[in-house]
Amino acid sequence: PEADRILGDNGIFVVPDILANTGGVIISYLEWVQGLQFLFWDEAEVNDHLQKILTKAFAEVLQTSQQEKVDMRIAAYMIALRRLATAMAFRGIFP
């Protein structure tokens, strides 16, 4: 947190680790989808899917960061918590 503050104070744009490190998780998901549906994507198709997912996620975090006037890490956490709350409410886990 101290480094985020220092970098932010110096005008350095920081992509949060939760967003920057998600590529491997996305690739694992894409492998899972291929296995379930007996799909065989070549590397270019996998990279295309990965780029679309990452671009959308980055845009959503950036938009939330700007709308809520928070840094990118807090924006990513806000999105994650909203999604968790929505899923829990949908499943009837809490009111």
Secondary structure, DSSP 8 states (H G I E B T S, - for coil): -HHHHHHHHTT-----HHHHTTHHHHHHHHHHHHHHHT----HHHHHHHHHHHHHHHHHHHHHHHHHHT--HHHHHHHHHHHHHHHHHHHTTS--
